[in-house]
Amino acid sequence: MRAANKMKEHLLKILIIGDGNVGKSSFVHRYVHGQFNRTYKMTVGVDFSVKMLHWSDKEKVRVQLWDLAGQERFISMTRIYYKGAVGCVVMFDVTDSSSFLTCRLWKQDLDNKAMLPNGGSIPCILLANKSDLPEWAVPADRIEAFCKANGFFTWMATSVKDNKNIDEAMRSLVEEVLSIQSSLDPLPPKTEDGVHPEQEPQLGNSAEKSCC
């Protein structure tokens, strides 16, 4: 019997950042467990979750989700949590303009403390959460302009309650991360024992529409 090809597994550390009470923990719970809970306790420091994606017939992606506390007093600890991250979700509550305005501070903090091997910023998606609510405090064209001006590769309106764009947003981010990793090191050099380090996959699906 022909031996089955071994699945290649990629491990991606993804940060979930933004102000408190914008829905980060509920977003992670919906994405990982497919459930929506109306009540959550405040995150202290960081919560950690994992989801395995069967990316293709030959590849799996293990996504490590680091849900960081949004309270100001935890900002001093972000450098520790950012270490090793390859992608990021910055989230705000679309009905709360103040949580939108502080996204610039979160993105600046991220860019100062986490970067790609070539010194560039790690790929980051901006999520306008609670989009099921009618009273948007931030119009879409303003979010689009902010996205372009602050180095996000795209943005999406999400609703954890309605399960809107949860999987789509994460798939878009994972695609962007893998694409960038592949372009940074398309042909890894041989090690001293002649073994090639793992190469990142070539993506078969086109990425979601970019804002930039």
N, C-alpha and C positions, 0 to 999 in steps of 0.2 A: 504494500500500500504506500502511495506517495505521501511523504511527510508534509504536513501543513506548514505554510510559511509562517514564521514567527511575526506576531504583531509588533510594530514599532510604537513605543509609547512616549509621548511628550509630556513634560511636567511644566505647567505654567502657573506662576504666582500672580494673581490678579487682585488689585486693591479696590475696595469700595469705599469712597470717601465723600464727604459733604457734611453739611450742618446736621445737628441732631433733629430728629422728628421729621425728616424728609422721606423716610421709608426705606432706608438702606437694609435694615435687618429683615424687613418683610419681603423686600426684593430678593435677597439671598435665599430666604426660606421658600419662596415661591419657585425660584429657579432650581434649587436643589431637590426639594420635596414635592413640588407641584401643589402646594397648599397655601391658602391665605388665612392668616390669623389677624383678628382685629386688634388684639392687644399684645404689646411687646414691652419687656422691661428695657430700661436704658442700657445700652452697651457701655461697658466700662473697659477702657483700654482697647482690646480687640477681640472679636469672635472669629472663629476659624471653621470653614466648611470645605468639603471636597465634592466635586462632581466629575464622574468619568463620562467622556464623550466618545462614542464609536464614530470617529471622524470619517473613516473610509474602510474599505475591505482590508487594508493593510496597516492602518494607523489608529491609535487611540490617543486621546488627549485627557490627561488628568488635570482638572482645573482646581487650583487651590484659591479659595475666596477669602480674603482678609478684610473683614468688616470692621472699620476703624470707628471709634467713638467720635462723635461730632462736636463734643463740648470743647470750648476754648482751652480749658486747663489740660487737655490731653495732647495739644498740638506739639508740645515740647518733646513728646515721645515718638513722633512720626518717623524720624530718621531710622530708628530701630526697626520699625514695622515695614518701611519702604524697601529695606535692603533685599535685593534679589528679585524685586518685582519686574515683570516684563510687560504689564498692561494695567490699565486703570479705568475705573468707572467713577466719574464725578457726578453726583446726583443733587438735584434741588427739587423743592416743592413748587410746582408751577403756580400755585395759588399764594405763594409767599415770596415777594420780591426781594426781601432781605437775604433769603437763602440762595437766591440767584446771584445777587451781588457778591456774596462771599465765595462763590465758585472761582472767581479770579484769584483770590488768596490761596485757596486750596491748590489750584493749578500751579501757582508760583512756588508754593511750598514743595509740591511734588517735583517740579523741574529743577529746583535747587538741590534736592536730596536723592533723586533717583534718575539714572540715565542709562542709555544704551552703551555698549562697548565702544562705539565710535563717538561718544560724547553727546549724541542727540537725545531728545526727549523720548520717554517711553510712550507708546501709542495710548491715547486716552479718548474715551467716548463720553459725551455729555448727555445725561438723561434728565428730561423734564418729567418728573414723576407726579402722580395724582392727576393725570390728564383726563380722567373720567369726570372730574369736578368741573362745573360750568364756569366758575369765576376765575379764569386765568388772570393772574396779575402781570404776566410777562407775555407779550405777543410773540408769535412764531418768528416774525421777521427780525425782531430784536435778538432772539436766541440764535438765529442763523448768523447774524453779524458778529455776535459775541463768540460763537464757535470758530469762525474764520480768524478773528483777531487774536485768539488766545491759544491757537495750536491744537485744537481738537480735530480728529480726522473726520468726525461726523457727530450728529446729535439725533436723538429720537425722543418722541413723546411716549411715556410708559404709564401703565396703570397696573399696579400689583393686584388691586381688587378685581379688575376685569381681565387679568392675565394678558394685557396688551403689550406687545413688543418686548417681553421679558426674554424669551429664548432667542428672538431675532437680534436683540441688542448684544447679547453675549456671543452669539455666533459671529456677528460682525466684528466684535472686538477680537475674538480668537483668530479669525481669518487674518485680521490686520497684524496681529502679533506674529503669527507663523510666516506671513508674507515678508515682514521686515526681518525676522530672524534668517530666513532663507536668503534674502538679498544681502545681508551683512556678511554671511559666510557661505557662499554657494559651493565652494570647493575647499573643504577643510584639509589642511596639510596632514600628511602621515605623521604619526607619533614615532618615537624611536624604535618601537617594536614592530612598526609597519602596519599598525591597526588604525583605520580611519575612525575619528570621533563620529558620533551620530550626526547625520545631516538632517536638516529640517525638511518637511515635505514641500512639494510643489502643489499649490492649491488648484483644485479642479474647478471650484466655483468662483465666480466673480464676486468681489466684495460689494457690500451695500454702497449706495450712493454716498459719495464723500461731500462734506460741506466745504472742503478747502481745495 
